[in-house]
Amino acid sequence: MPTITCKVSPELDARLTATSRARRTTKSVIVREILEAQLSRNRSGKELRAYDLVKHLVGSLSGPRDLSHHPGHLDGFGE
């Protein structure tokens, strides 16, 4: 596995150290996870939207399309 060396601020190092201790893992594991997540999100060069994170769920639920247009769906609500 190739090695990368980079300089970080003391504040970032403190946060990384605290996170590694809390998760009981190494700083390297955390940095790899963050790099992988960041690089995989930005392959298209675009900023991710909330929709992009859940678009695989669209259409996976069944039921009435819009409860607000049928007052019968609210019978007993709030009782």
PyMOL Python script that loads the backbone (N, CA, C, O; Angstrom):
from pymol import cmd

cmd.read_pdbstr("""\
ATOM      1  N   MET A   1       0.857  -1.173   0.000  1.00  0.00           N
ATOM      2  CA  MET A   1       0.000   0.000   0.000  1.00  0.00           C
ATOM      3  C   MET A   1       0.904   1.237   0.000  1.00  0.00           C
ATOM      4  O   MET A   1       1.802   1.345   0.836  1.00  0.00           O
ATOM      5  N   PRO A   2       0.674   2.173  -0.931  1.00  0.00           N
ATOM      6  CA  PRO A   2       1.476   3.399  -0.961  1.00  0.00           C
ATOM      7  C   PRO A   2       1.261   4.236   0.299  1.00  0.00           C
ATOM      8  O   PRO A   2       0.221   4.158   0.953  1.00  0.00           O
ATOM      9  N   THR A   3       2.262   5.025   0.612  1.00  0.00           N
ATOM     10  CA  THR A   3       2.193   5.902   1.782  1.00  0.00           C
ATOM     11  C   THR A   3       2.166   7.346   1.327  1.00  0.00           C
ATOM     12  O   THR A   3       2.876   7.731   0.398  1.00  0.00           O
ATOM     13  N   ILE A   4       1.336   8.148   1.991  1.00  0.00           N
ATOM     14  CA  ILE A   4       1.246   9.579   1.718  1.00  0.00           C
ATOM     15  C   ILE A   4       1.587  10.312   3.006  1.00  0.00           C
ATOM     16  O   ILE A   4       1.155   9.918   4.089  1.00  0.00           O
ATOM     17  N   THR A   5       2.351  11.363   2.884  1.00  0.00           N
ATOM     18  CA  THR A   5       2.678  12.195   4.037  1.00  0.00           C
ATOM     19  C   THR A   5       2.089  13.577   3.804  1.00  0.00           C
ATOM     20  O   THR A   5       2.243  14.151   2.726  1.00  0.00           O
ATOM     21  N   CYS A   6       1.414  14.110   4.818  1.00  0.00           N
ATOM     22  CA  CYS A   6       0.901  15.466   4.701  1.00  0.00           C
ATOM     23  C   CYS A   6       0.970  16.159   6.052  1.00  0.00           C
ATOM     24  O   CYS A   6       0.999  15.514   7.100  1.00  0.00           O
ATOM     25  N   LYS A   7       0.996  17.471   6.007  1.00  0.00           N
ATOM     26  CA  LYS A   7       1.050  18.268   7.226  1.00  0.00           C
ATOM     27  C   LYS A   7      -0.347  18.751   7.556  1.00  0.00           C
ATOM     28  O   LYS A   7      -1.103  19.161   6.676  1.00  0.00           O
ATOM     29  N   VAL A   8      -0.681  18.698   8.847  1.00  0.00           N
ATOM     30  CA  VAL A   8      -1.973  19.187   9.310  1.00  0.00           C
ATOM     31  C   VAL A   8      -1.750  20.160  10.456  1.00  0.00           C
ATOM     32  O   VAL A   8      -0.712  20.145  11.117  1.00  0.00           O
ATOM     33  N   SER A   9      -2.737  20.995  10.671  1.00  0.00           N
ATOM     34  CA  SER A   9      -2.633  21.961  11.764  1.00  0.00           C
ATOM     35  C   SER A   9      -2.707  21.232  13.108  1.00  0.00           C
ATOM     36  O   SER A   9      -3.220  20.115  13.174  1.00  0.00           O
ATOM     37  N   PRO A  10      -2.205  21.845  14.170  1.00  0.00           N
ATOM     38  CA  PRO A  10      -2.315  21.229  15.494  1.00  0.00           C
ATOM     39  C   PRO A  10      -3.772  20.976  15.893  1.00  0.00           C
ATOM     40  O   PRO A  10      -4.072  19.983  16.556  1.00  0.00           O
ATOM     41  N   GLU A  11      -4.672  21.872  15.489  1.00  0.00           N
ATOM     42  CA  GLU A  11      -6.083  21.701  15.807  1.00  0.00           C
ATOM     43  C   GLU A  11      -6.669  20.469  15.105  1.00  0.00           C
ATOM     44  O   GLU A  11      -7.408  19.691  15.709  1.00  0.00           O
ATOM     45  N   LEU A  12      -6.331  20.309  13.835  1.00  0.00           N
ATOM     46  CA  LEU A  12      -6.823  19.153  13.091  1.00  0.00           C
ATOM     47  C   LEU A  12      -6.237  17.866  13.659  1.00  0.00           C
ATOM     48  O   LEU A  12      -6.934  16.857  13.762  1.00  0.00           O
ATOM     49  N   ASP A  13      -4.975  17.899  14.022  1.00  0.00           N
ATOM     50  CA  ASP A  13      -4.344  16.731  14.621  1.00  0.00           C
ATOM     51  C   ASP A  13      -5.024  16.363  15.939  1.00  0.00           C
ATOM     52  O   ASP A  13      -5.225  15.183  16.228  1.00  0.00           O
ATOM     53  N   ALA A  14      -5.375  17.360  16.729  1.00  0.00           N
ATOM     54  CA  ALA A  14      -6.056  17.101  18.002  1.00  0.00           C
ATOM     55  C   ALA A  14      -7.415  16.454  17.760  1.00  0.00           C
ATOM     56  O   ALA A  14      -7.793  15.517  18.463  1.00  0.00           O
ATOM     57  N   ARG A  15      -8.152  16.952  16.764  1.00  0.00           N
ATOM     58  CA  ARG A  15      -9.450  16.360  16.438  1.00  0.00           C
ATOM     59  C   ARG A  15      -9.303  14.937  15.927  1.00  0.00           C
ATOM     60  O   ARG A  15     -10.084  14.054  16.283  1.00  0.00           O
ATOM     61  N   LEU A  16      -8.295  14.723  15.089  1.00  0.00           N
ATOM     62  CA  LEU A  16      -8.043  13.389  14.556  1.00  0.00           C
ATOM     63  C   LEU A  16      -7.642  12.428  15.670  1.00  0.00           C
ATOM     64  O   LEU A  16      -8.096  11.284  15.700  1.00  0.00           O
ATOM     65  N   THR A  17      -6.805  12.884  16.573  1.00  0.00           N
ATOM     66  CA  THR A  17      -6.379  12.066  17.708  1.00  0.00           C
ATOM     67  C   THR A  17      -7.571  11.707  18.589  1.00  0.00           C
ATOM     68  O   THR A  17      -7.727  10.552  18.984  1.00  0.00           O
ATOM     69  N   ALA A  18      -8.409  12.690  18.896  1.00  0.00           N
ATOM     70  CA  ALA A  18      -9.584  12.445  19.731  1.00  0.00           C
ATOM     71  C   ALA A  18     -10.532  11.450  19.064  1.00  0.00           C
ATOM     72  O   ALA A  18     -11.073  10.563  19.724  1.00  0.00           O
ATOM     73  N   THR A  19     -10.729  11.600  17.763  1.00  0.00           N
ATOM     74  CA  THR A  19     -11.607  10.688  17.037  1.00  0.00           C
ATOM     75  C   THR A  19     -11.038   9.278  17.019  1.00  0.00           C
ATOM     76  O   THR A  19     -11.773   8.307  17.201  1.00  0.00           O
ATOM     77  N   SER A  20      -9.744   9.161  16.803  1.00  0.00           N
ATOM     78  CA  SER A  20      -9.132   7.829  16.762  1.00  0.00           C
ATOM     79  C   SER A  20      -9.217   7.141  18.121  1.00  0.00           C
ATOM     80  O   SER A  20      -9.426   5.930  18.189  1.00  0.00           O
ATOM     81  N   ARG A  21      -9.058   7.891  19.186  1.00  0.00           N
ATOM     82  CA  ARG A  21      -9.185   7.308  20.525  1.00  0.00           C
ATOM     83  C   ARG A  21     -10.624   6.888  20.804  1.00  0.00           C
ATOM     84  O   ARG A  21     -10.871   5.808  21.341  1.00  0.00           O
ATOM     85  N   ALA A  22     -11.566   7.745  20.437  1.00  0.00           N
ATOM     86  CA  ALA A  22     -12.978   7.441  20.681  1.00  0.00           C
ATOM     87  C   ALA A  22     -13.422   6.205  19.913  1.00  0.00           C
ATOM     88  O   ALA A  22     -14.208   5.401  20.413  1.00  0.00           O
ATOM     89  N   ARG A  23     -12.917   6.061  18.701  1.00  0.00           N
ATOM     90  CA  ARG A  23     -13.312   4.918  17.867  1.00  0.00           C
ATOM     91  C   ARG A  23     -12.398   3.718  18.051  1.00  0.00           C
ATOM     92  O   ARG A  23     -12.648   2.645  17.501  1.00  0.00           O
ATOM     93  N   ARG A  24     -11.343   3.904  18.824  1.00  0.00           N
ATOM     94  CA  ARG A  24     -10.361   2.839  19.088  1.00  0.00           C
ATOM     95  C   ARG A  24      -9.791   2.275  17.792  1.00  0.00           C
ATOM     96  O   ARG A  24      -9.771   1.066  17.562  1.00  0.00           O
ATOM     97  N   THR A  25      -9.336   3.190  16.968  1.00  0.00           N
ATOM     98  CA  THR A  25      -8.708   2.805  15.706  1.00  0.00           C
ATOM     99  C   THR A  25      -7.559   3.773  15.436  1.00  0.00           C
ATOM    100  O   THR A  25      -7.310   4.680  16.231  1.00  0.00           O
ATOM    101  N   THR A  26      -6.878   3.589  14.348  1.00  0.00           N
ATOM    102  CA  THR A  26      -5.723   4.441  14.048  1.00  0.00           C
ATOM    103  C   THR A  26      -6.147   5.684  13.268  1.00  0.00           C
ATOM    104  O   THR A  26      -7.217   5.734  12.661  1.00  0.00           O
ATOM    105  N   LYS A  27      -5.287   6.663  13.308  1.00  0.00           N
ATOM    106  CA  LYS A  27      -5.515   7.873  12.521  1.00  0.00           C
ATOM    107  C   LYS A  27      -5.545   7.533  11.031  1.00  0.00           C
ATOM    108  O   LYS A  27      -6.318   8.113  10.268  1.00  0.00           O
ATOM    109  N   SER A  28      -4.707   6.600  10.631  1.00  0.00           N
ATOM    110  CA  SER A  28      -4.641   6.211   9.217  1.00  0.00           C
ATOM    111  C   SER A  28      -5.973   5.669   8.724  1.00  0.00           C
ATOM    112  O   SER A  28      -6.406   5.999   7.620  1.00  0.00           O
ATOM    113  N   VAL A  29      -6.622   4.847   9.525  1.00  0.00           N
ATOM    114  CA  VAL A  29      -7.922   4.286   9.138  1.00  0.00           C
ATOM    115  C   VAL A  29      -8.934   5.404   8.936  1.00  0.00           C
ATOM    116  O   VAL A  29      -9.686   5.404   7.961  1.00  0.00           O
ATOM    117  N   ILE A  30      -8.948   6.352   9.860  1.00  0.00           N
ATOM    118  CA  ILE A  30      -9.901   7.461   9.768  1.00  0.00           C
ATOM    119  C   ILE A  30      -9.626   8.312   8.543  1.00  0.00           C
ATOM    120  O   ILE A  30     -10.557   8.669   7.821  1.00  0.00           O
ATOM    121  N   VAL A  31      -8.376   8.641   8.295  1.00  0.00           N
ATOM    122  CA  VAL A  31      -8.017   9.455   7.131  1.00  0.00           C
ATOM    123  C   VAL A  31      -8.398   8.728   5.844  1.00  0.00           C
ATOM    124  O   VAL A  31      -8.925   9.352   4.924  1.00  0.00           O
ATOM    125  N   ARG A  32      -8.143   7.417   5.760  1.00  0.00           N
ATOM    126  CA  ARG A  32      -8.524   6.648   4.562  1.00  0.00           C
ATOM    127  C   ARG A  32     -10.031   6.672   4.350  1.00  0.00           C
ATOM    128  O   ARG A  32     -10.497   6.859   3.226  1.00  0.00           O
ATOM    129  N   GLU A  33     -10.801   6.483   5.432  1.00  0.00           N
ATOM    130  CA  GLU A  33     -12.261   6.504   5.311  1.00  0.00           C
ATOM    131  C   GLU A  33     -12.759   7.861   4.809  1.00  0.00           C
ATOM    132  O   GLU A  33     -13.625   7.933   3.938  1.00  0.00           O
ATOM    133  N   ILE A  34     -12.199   8.928   5.370  1.00  0.00           N
ATOM    134  CA  ILE A  34     -12.625  10.273   4.974  1.00  0.00           C
ATOM    135  C   ILE A  34     -12.244  10.556   3.521  1.00  0.00           C
ATOM    136  O   ILE A  34     -13.048  11.106   2.768  1.00  0.00           O
ATOM    137  N   LEU A  35     -11.046  10.190   3.126  1.00  0.00           N
ATOM    138  CA  LEU A  35     -10.615  10.397   1.744  1.00  0.00           C
ATOM    139  C   LEU A  35     -11.486   9.605   0.779  1.00  0.00           C
ATOM    140  O   LEU A  35     -11.918  10.134  -0.245  1.00  0.00           O
ATOM    141  N   GLU A  36     -11.745   8.353   1.095  1.00  0.00           N
ATOM    142  CA  GLU A  36     -12.585   7.524   0.228  1.00  0.00           C
ATOM    143  C   GLU A  36     -13.984   8.106   0.089  1.00  0.00           C
ATOM    144  O   GLU A  36     -14.521   8.189  -1.016  1.00  0.00           O
ATOM    145  N   ALA A  37     -14.571   8.505   1.206  1.00  0.00           N
ATOM    146  CA  ALA A  37     -15.921   9.082   1.160  1.00  0.00           C
ATOM    147  C   ALA A  37     -15.933  10.370   0.346  1.00  0.00           C
ATOM    148  O   ALA A  37     -16.819  10.572  -0.484  1.00  0.00           O
ATOM    149  N   GLN A  38     -14.978  11.219   0.573  1.00  0.00           N
ATOM    150  CA  GLN A  38     -14.934  12.504  -0.131  1.00  0.00           C
ATOM    151  C   GLN A  38     -14.687  12.321  -1.624  1.00  0.00           C
ATOM    152  O   GLN A  38     -15.349  12.950  -2.450  1.00  0.00           O
ATOM    153  N   LEU A  39     -13.747  11.471  -1.963  1.00  0.00           N
ATOM    154  CA  LEU A  39     -13.420  11.283  -3.378  1.00  0.00           C
ATOM    155  C   LEU A  39     -14.530  10.558  -4.126  1.00  0.00           C
ATOM    156  O   LEU A  39     -14.760  10.845  -5.301  1.00  0.00           O
ATOM    157  N   SER A  40     -15.210   9.642  -3.491  1.00  0.00           N
ATOM    158  CA  SER A  40     -16.300   8.946  -4.177  1.00  0.00           C
ATOM    159  C   SER A  40     -17.504   9.859  -4.363  1.00  0.00           C
ATOM    160  O   SER A  40     -18.246   9.702  -5.333  1.00  0.00           O
ATOM    161  N   ARG A  41     -17.712  10.804  -3.460  1.00  0.00           N
ATOM    162  CA  ARG A  41     -18.826  11.752  -3.592  1.00  0.00           C
ATOM    163  C   ARG A  41     -18.592  12.727  -4.728  1.00  0.00           C
ATOM    164  O   ARG A  41     -19.547  13.160  -5.373  1.00  0.00           O
ATOM    165  N   ASN A  42     -17.370  13.074  -4.979  1.00  0.00           N
ATOM    166  CA  ASN A  42     -17.086  14.145  -5.928  1.00  0.00           C
ATOM    167  C   ASN A  42     -16.593  13.644  -7.280  1.00  0.00           C
ATOM    168  O   ASN A  42     -15.957  14.402  -8.013  1.00  0.00           O
ATOM    169  N   ARG A  43     -16.863  12.411  -7.623  1.00  0.00           N
ATOM    170  CA  ARG A  43     -16.409  11.897  -8.919  1.00  0.00           C
ATOM    171  C   ARG A  43     -16.999  12.689 -10.069  1.00  0.00           C
ATOM    172  O   ARG A  43     -16.350  12.879 -11.097  1.00  0.00           O
ATOM    173  N   SER A  44     -18.226  13.151  -9.898  1.00  0.00           N
ATOM    174  CA  SER A  44     -18.881  13.897 -10.971  1.00  0.00           C
ATOM    175  C   SER A  44     -18.437  15.356 -10.985  1.00  0.00           C
ATOM    176  O   SER A  44     -18.732  16.091 -11.928  1.00  0.00           O
ATOM    177  N   GLY A  45     -17.731  15.772  -9.945  1.00  0.00           N
ATOM    178  CA  GLY A  45     -17.318  17.164  -9.846  1.00  0.00           C
ATOM    179  C   GLY A  45     -18.393  18.075  -9.306  1.00  0.00           C
ATOM    180  O   GLY A  45     -18.201  19.289  -9.226  1.00  0.00           O
ATOM    181  N   LYS A  46     -19.545  17.492  -8.929  1.00  0.00           N
ATOM    182  CA  LYS A  46     -20.663  18.280  -8.423  1.00  0.00           C
ATOM    183  C   LYS A  46     -20.801  18.101  -6.919  1.00  0.00           C
ATOM    184  O   LYS A  46     -20.360  17.104  -6.348  1.00  0.00           O
ATOM    185  N   GLU A  47     -21.412  19.074  -6.306  1.00  0.00           N
ATOM    186  CA  GLU A  47     -21.768  19.002  -4.887  1.00  0.00           C
ATOM    187  C   GLU A  47     -22.966  18.058  -4.754  1.00  0.00           C
ATOM    188  O   GLU A  47     -23.903  18.133  -5.549  1.00  0.00           O
ATOM    189  N   LEU A  48     -22.942  17.176  -3.761  1.00  0.00           N
ATOM    190  CA  LEU A  48     -24.070  16.276  -3.545  1.00  0.00           C
ATOM    191  C   LEU A  48     -25.242  17.016  -2.919  1.00  0.00           C
ATOM    192  O   LEU A  48     -25.063  17.869  -2.049  1.00  0.00           O
ATOM    193  N   ARG A  49     -26.443  16.675  -3.375  1.00  0.00           N
ATOM    194  CA  ARG A  49     -27.664  17.212  -2.776  1.00  0.00           C
ATOM    195  C   ARG A  49     -28.278  16.128  -1.907  1.00  0.00           C
ATOM    196  O   ARG A  49     -27.917  14.957  -2.022  1.00  0.00           O
ATOM    197  N   ALA A  50     -29.198  16.510  -1.043  1.00  0.00           N
ATOM    198  CA  ALA A  50     -29.881  15.529  -0.198  1.00  0.00           C
ATOM    199  C   ALA A  50     -30.550  14.467  -1.066  1.00  0.00           C
ATOM    200  O   ALA A  50     -30.526  13.283  -0.730  1.00  0.00           O
ATOM    201  N   TYR A  51     -31.144  14.885  -2.174  1.00  0.00           N
ATOM    202  CA  TYR A  51     -31.797  13.942  -3.087  1.00  0.00           C
ATOM    203  C   TYR A  51     -30.824  12.877  -3.579  1.00  0.00           C
ATOM    204  O   TYR A  51     -31.191  11.707  -3.690  1.00  0.00           O
ATOM    205  N   ASP A  52     -29.593  13.268  -3.874  1.00  0.00           N
ATOM    206  CA  ASP A  52     -28.607  12.316  -4.378  1.00  0.00           C
ATOM    207  C   ASP A  52     -28.347  11.185  -3.383  1.00  0.00           C
ATOM    208  O   ASP A  52     -28.024  10.065  -3.780  1.00  0.00           O
ATOM    209  N   LEU A  53     -28.486  11.481  -2.100  1.00  0.00           N
ATOM    210  CA  LEU A  53     -28.239  10.482  -1.076  1.00  0.00           C
ATOM    211  C   LEU A  53     -29.390   9.486  -0.929  1.00  0.00           C
ATOM    212  O   LEU A  53     -29.175   8.367  -0.464  1.00  0.00           O
ATOM    213  N   VAL A  54     -30.608   9.874  -1.319  1.00  0.00           N
ATOM    214  CA  VAL A  54     -31.768   9.003  -1.124  1.00  0.00           C
ATOM    215  C   VAL A  54     -32.474   8.624  -2.422  1.00  0.00           C
ATOM    216  O   VAL A  54     -33.532   7.998  -2.373  1.00  0.00           O
ATOM    217  N   LYS A  55     -31.932   8.978  -3.564  1.00  0.00           N
ATOM    218  CA  LYS A  55     -32.642   8.731  -4.820  1.00  0.00           C
ATOM    219  C   LYS A  55     -32.879   7.243  -5.079  1.00  0.00           C
ATOM    220  O   LYS A  55     -33.817   6.886  -5.792  1.00  0.00           O
ATOM    221  N   HIS A  56     -32.050   6.376  -4.514  1.00  0.00           N
ATOM    222  CA  HIS A  56     -32.274   4.946  -4.694  1.00  0.00           C
ATOM    223  C   HIS A  56     -33.535   4.470  -3.954  1.00  0.00           C
ATOM    224  O   HIS A  56     -34.013   3.364  -4.202  1.00  0.00           O
ATOM    225  N   LEU A  57     -34.070   5.293  -3.053  1.00  0.00           N
ATOM    226  CA  LEU A  57     -35.275   4.940  -2.305  1.00  0.00           C
ATOM    227  C   LEU A  57     -36.558   5.434  -2.965  1.00  0.00           C
ATOM    228  O   LEU A  57     -37.649   4.994  -2.603  1.00  0.00           O
ATOM    229  N   VAL A  58     -36.436   6.336  -3.922  1.00  0.00           N
ATOM    230  CA  VAL A  58     -37.610   6.911  -4.568  1.00  0.00           C
ATOM    231  C   VAL A  58     -38.410   5.802  -5.252  1.00  0.00           C
ATOM    232  O   VAL A  58     -37.873   5.018  -6.034  1.00  0.00           O
ATOM    233  N   GLY A  59     -39.701   5.758  -4.939  1.00  0.00           N
ATOM    234  CA  GLY A  59     -40.581   4.754  -5.522  1.00  0.00           C
ATOM    235  C   GLY A  59     -40.575   3.426  -4.801  1.00  0.00           C
ATOM    236  O   GLY A  59     -41.247   2.490  -5.236  1.00  0.00           O
ATOM    237  N   SER A  60     -39.838   3.315  -3.715  1.00  0.00           N
ATOM    238  CA  SER A  60     -39.771   2.029  -3.021  1.00  0.00           C
ATOM    239  C   SER A  60     -40.845   1.866  -1.959  1.00  0.00           C
ATOM    240  O   SER A  60     -40.975   0.790  -1.375  1.00  0.00           O
ATOM    241  N   LEU A  61     -41.610   2.903  -1.701  1.00  0.00           N
ATOM    242  CA  LEU A  61     -42.681   2.836  -0.708  1.00  0.00           C
ATOM    243  C   LEU A  61     -44.025   2.770  -1.400  1.00  0.00           C
ATOM    244  O   LEU A  61     -44.189   3.271  -2.512  1.00  0.00           O
ATOM    245  N   SER A  62     -44.992   2.145  -0.734  1.00  0.00           N
ATOM    246  CA  SER A  62     -46.329   2.107  -1.299  1.00  0.00           C
ATOM    247  C   SER A  62     -47.288   2.838  -0.369  1.00  0.00           C
ATOM    248  O   SER A  62     -47.002   3.030   0.813  1.00  0.00           O
ATOM    249  N   GLY A  63     -48.412   3.236  -0.913  1.00  0.00           N
ATOM    250  CA  GLY A  63     -49.407   3.947  -0.131  1.00  0.00           C
ATOM    251  C   GLY A  63     -49.946   5.112  -0.933  1.00  0.00           C
ATOM    252  O   GLY A  63     -49.566   5.311  -2.087  1.00  0.00           O
ATOM    253  N   PRO A  64     -50.844   5.892  -0.313  1.00  0.00           N
ATOM    254  CA  PRO A  64     -51.392   7.049  -1.015  1.00  0.00           C
ATOM    255  C   PRO A  64     -50.283   8.015  -1.418  1.00  0.00           C
ATOM    256  O   PRO A  64     -49.319   8.198  -0.676  1.00  0.00           O
ATOM    257  N   ARG A  65     -50.414   8.622  -2.568  1.00  0.00           N
ATOM    258  CA  ARG A  65     -49.375   9.517  -3.067  1.00  0.00           C
ATOM    259  C   ARG A  65     -49.276  10.793  -2.239  1.00  0.00           C
ATOM    260  O   ARG A  65     -48.178  11.266  -1.945  1.00  0.00           O
ATOM    261  N   ASP A  66     -50.430  11.349  -1.864  1.00  0.00           N
ATOM    262  CA  ASP A  66     -50.400  12.616  -1.146  1.00  0.00           C
ATOM    263  C   ASP A  66     -51.548  12.651  -0.154  1.00  0.00           C
ATOM    264  O   ASP A  66     -52.700  12.833  -0.548  1.00  0.00           O
ATOM    265  N   LEU A  67     -51.256  12.482   1.105  1.00  0.00           N
ATOM    266  CA  LEU A  67     -52.286  12.428   2.136  1.00  0.00           C
ATOM    267  C   LEU A  67     -53.020  13.755   2.311  1.00  0.00           C
ATOM    268  O   LEU A  67     -54.142  13.767   2.816  1.00  0.00           O
ATOM    269  N   SER A  68     -52.426  14.848   1.916  1.00  0.00           N
ATOM    270  CA  SER A  68     -53.041  16.151   2.143  1.00  0.00           C
ATOM    271  C   SER A  68     -54.271  16.390   1.278  1.00  0.00           C
ATOM    272  O   SER A  68     -55.075  17.267   1.596  1.00  0.00           O
ATOM    273  N   HIS A  69     -54.443  15.640   0.194  1.00  0.00           N
ATOM    274  CA  HIS A  69     -55.577  15.852  -0.696  1.00  0.00           C
ATOM    275  C   HIS A  69     -56.770  14.965  -0.378  1.00  0.00           C
ATOM    276  O   HIS A  69     -57.795  15.062  -1.053  1.00  0.00           O
ATOM    277  N   HIS A  70     -56.669  14.121   0.609  1.00  0.00           N
ATOM    278  CA  HIS A  70     -57.775  13.236   0.952  1.00  0.00           C
ATOM    279  C   HIS A  70     -57.987  13.294   2.456  1.00  0.00           C
ATOM    280  O   HIS A  70     -57.283  12.621   3.208  1.00  0.00           O
ATOM    281  N   PRO A  71     -58.961  14.100   2.903  1.00  0.00           N
ATOM    282  CA  PRO A  71     -59.171  14.282   4.336  1.00  0.00           C
ATOM    283  C   PRO A  71     -59.483  12.987   5.074  1.00  0.00           C
ATOM    284  O   PRO A  71     -59.262  12.904   6.282  1.00  0.00           O
ATOM    285  N   GLY A  72     -59.991  11.978   4.379  1.00  0.00           N
ATOM    286  CA  GLY A  72     -60.297  10.699   5.013  1.00  0.00           C
ATOM    287  C   GLY A  72     -59.068  10.024   5.602  1.00  0.00           C
ATOM    288  O   GLY A  72     -59.176   9.250   6.554  1.00  0.00           O
ATOM    289  N   HIS A  73     -57.909  10.313   5.042  1.00  0.00           N
ATOM    290  CA  HIS A  73     -56.675   9.718   5.563  1.00  0.00           C
ATOM    291  C   HIS A  73     -56.300  10.252   6.923  1.00  0.00           C
ATOM    292  O   HIS A  73     -55.466   9.675   7.620  1.00  0.00           O
ATOM    293  N   LEU A  74     -56.923  11.368   7.305  1.00  0.00           N
ATOM    294  CA  LEU A  74     -56.598  11.984   8.593  1.00  0.00           C
ATOM    295  C   LEU A  74     -57.595  11.650   9.683  1.00  0.00           C
ATOM    296  O   LEU A  74     -57.503  12.184  10.788  1.00  0.00           O
ATOM    297  N   ASP A  75     -58.569  10.758   9.385  1.00  0.00           N
ATOM    298  CA  ASP A  75     -59.551  10.362  10.399  1.00  0.00           C
ATOM    299  C   ASP A  75     -58.824   9.785  11.612  1.00  0.00           C
ATOM    300  O   ASP A  75     -57.979   8.898  11.486  1.00  0.00           O
ATOM    301  N   GLY A  76     -59.169  10.305  12.781  1.00  0.00           N
ATOM    302  CA  GLY A  76     -58.582   9.802  14.017  1.00  0.00           C
ATOM    303  C   GLY A  76     -57.214  10.369  14.342  1.00  0.00           C
ATOM    304  O   GLY A  76     -56.642  10.053  15.385  1.00  0.00           O
ATOM    305  N   PHE A  77     -56.685  11.199  13.462  1.00  0.00           N
ATOM    306  CA  PHE A  77     -55.362  11.771  13.711  1.00  0.00           C
ATOM    307  C   PHE A  77     -55.414  12.737  14.889  1.00  0.00           C
ATOM    308  O   PHE A  77     -56.282  13.608  14.933  1.00  0.00           O
ATOM    309  N   GLY A  78     -54.524  12.600  15.816  1.00  0.00           N
ATOM    310  CA  GLY A  78     -54.436  13.503  16.955  1.00  0.00           C
ATOM    311  C   GLY A  78     -55.357  13.166  18.099  1.00  0.00           C
ATOM    312  O   GLY A  78     -55.460  13.929  19.059  1.00  0.00           O
ATOM    313  N   GLU A  79     -56.032  12.028  18.013  1.00  0.00           N
ATOM    314  CA  GLU A  79     -56.939  11.642  19.111  1.00  0.00           C
ATOM    315  C   GLU A  79     -56.225  10.785  20.111  1.00  0.00           C
ATOM    316  O   GLU A  79     -56.821  10.364  21.102  1.00  0.00           O
TER     317      GLU A  79
END
""", "prot")
cmd.dss("prot")
cmd.show_as("cartoon", "prot")
cmd.util.cbc("prot")
cmd.orient("prot")
